Amino acid sequence: MVSHYVDGDAAADLLQRRWFAVFKAASGVRAECEALLESIALTEAAWRQARVRLSELEALRDALGEELDLLDAGEEPLAAGRRKMVLSAA
């Protein structure tokens, strides 16, 4: 009878140690999840800002392209060549 009690204590002790190990592991993974969630929020905010900036730059590019088309329609070939040199230097 005594050995059965000792075996029961050993099994209970092992179960308790396993429970604490899993609890600690779960706590670590929970902290990792929270850090990743914060990282995702920061990344999404940066992505939204970049999309706004991209939209602004694309609109500006399109407007400047239209202006260039208008200039090209009324320019002489020599003037167009000089403009290309200036644009390529920028």
Secondary structure, 3 states (H helix, E strand, C coil): CHHHHHHHHHHHHHHHHHHHHHHHHHHHHHHHHHHHHHHHHHHHHHHHHHHHHHHHHHHHHHHHHHHHHHHHHHCCHHHHHHHHHHHHHC
